[in-house]
Amino acid sequence: MAEQHKFLMDESKIPEQWTNIAADLPGEPLPPLNPGTGQPLAPEDLAPLFPMALIEQEVSMDPNIEIPEEVREAYRLWRPTPLMRATRLEKALDTPAHIYYKYEGVSPSGSHKPNTAVPQAFYNAKEGVKKLATETGAGQWGSSLAFACEMFGLDCEVFMVGVSYDHKPYRRAMMETWGANVHRSPSDLTEAGRSQAEHTTGSLGIAISEAVEVAAGSEDTKYALGSVLNHVCLHQTVIGDEAIAQLEMAGEYPDVVIGCVGGGSNFAGIAFPLLRKKLKEGLDTRFLAVEPAACPTLTKGVYAYDFGDTVGMTPLMPMYTLGHDFVPPPVHAGGLRYHGDAPILCALVKEGLIDAEAIPQTEAFEAAVTFARAEGIIPAPEPTHAIRAVFNEAEAAKQAGEERVILFNLCGHGHLDLAAYQAFMSGELEDLEFSEAEMERALAALPEAPSVA
Ligand SMILES: Cc1ncc(COP(=O)(O)O)c(C=O)c1O
């Protein structure tokens, strides 16, 4: 009998709760700090930026948090997403490994980002907020938030990293179709943007500073972040929870779970529910976080308190960082160009519960083209990095002669990123160098804070 490709679930199987991995960490997590006082942040400190419901989730130690019915109703537009067995890819790679991917590209904006954009817009609207300000790298987050704001009647203002704004006009068109107002960052609309005008390609860190400034300066406007924070990672766990049920349908369980990491949210989404199972049931699952070699936060950064943005407006967070004013080279995976990572993910890497690996973009795109030719889907530039790591695992399984089960998160499609594929196929895609000297310069400017090493 032919192998089953798609493992699909009914809408009634959309998870009813999010998985809060903070409850599973050994000991209390290190708190974010108020940069002014150096003291642990109080929930009220975040009130100018976020609605209370999200602040509560940010600091919650409850193991599970209920998903509101209105959010589940919106999720039904695209969830549950399919779990796919990549049988054609397995043949192309001639590997005994069984390769599964959770495909988040079926969402309205084409990635995992609406999983958190929808609840963020919902909680803000419920607390009377009128507008959300945000940053976007590749445009995936901005378009997801634009869509979610439209669903819940909010205005949306997006600061888009300059290099992506220039390269991805159709992402901007998507945001505007869903009613958002989009600016090229650095812009001259904010102090933060004006102070960084010489960095014309922009960075996520600069765009965050601009959006935070807009939100902090207006009563009825709040800020929304597409990654890094605990509540964002929390919302993404619908991915892993669905995957567990779908793998059960397939009668398999992964030996290794792989995802790409920009700020950490899609990786958290697929990994955290399976990590909880590993910790509770003593399973031998390996977790692998994959980042670009040009922005190797987990593999080359230092573990320290640092700002989440470039200008230094956010709380200090304990994380692996390349330095908050490190401006990563303009790799095509715009969503992976971030100097830090989710503190909760960093804590798990530091504990040795999650491995990390950095991959150059040419190797990533080479793997993605093989994947597209076998499975049909053209991946977003970000998950191409995870796909290269999957190929390496599949090869290791072949060398060992073992039928290992690999699960990865195909967190978005690349239909609006075809310029990157064009560059790869015409031989113009280069591996942009990571500069140790630039990192050392940025690390010398780390803020004063207690040591966490
Ligand atoms: C498709 C896609 N994957 C991955 C990322 C990286 O973010 P995260 O690590 O939070 O999933 C982004 C960010 O914009 C993205 O658009």
The ligand as an SDF file (V2000), in Angstrom:
LIG
                    3D

 16 16  0  0  0  0  0  0  0  0999 V2000
    8.7490   32.3670    7.8670 C   0  0  0  0  0  0  0  0  0  0  0  0
    9.5310   32.7840    9.0730 C   0  0  0  0  0  0  0  0  0  0  0  0
   10.2190   31.8640    9.7560 N   0  0  0  0  0  0  0  0  0  0  0  0
   10.9410   32.1680   10.8400 C   0  0  0  0  0  0  0  0  0  0  0  0
   11.0100   33.4560   11.3080 C   0  0  0  0  0  0  0  0  0  0  0  0
   11.8660   33.7330   12.4940 C   0  0  0  0  0  0  0  0  0  0  0  0
   11.1540   34.0580   13.6320 O   0  0  0  0  0  0  0  0  0  0  0  0
   10.9740   33.0280   14.8180 P   0  0  0  0  0  0  0  0  0  0  0  0
   12.3230   32.5200   15.1910 O   0  0  0  0  0  0  0  0  0  0  0  0
   10.3510   33.8300   15.8930 O   0  0  0  0  0  0  0  0  0  0  0  0
   10.0720   31.9500   14.3380 O   0  0  0  0  0  0  0  0  0  0  0  0
   10.3010   34.4600   10.6670 C   0  0  0  0  0  0  0  0  0  0  0  0
   10.3420   35.8360   11.1800 C   0  0  0  0  0  0  0  0  0  0  0  0
    9.9200   36.7710   10.6030 O   0  0  0  0  0  0  0  0  0  0  0  0
    9.5510   34.1170    9.5180 C   0  0  0  0  0  0  0  0  0  0  0  0
    8.8530   35.0370    8.8540 O   0  0  0  0  0  0  0  0  0  0  0  0
  1  2  1  0
  2  3  1  0
  2 15  2  0
  3  4  2  0
  4  5  1  0
  5  6  1  0
  5 12  2  0
  6  7  1  0
  7  8  1  0
  8  9  2  0
  8 10  1  0
  8 11  1  0
 12 13  1  0
 12 15  1  0
 13 14  2  0
 15 16  1  0
M  END
$$$$
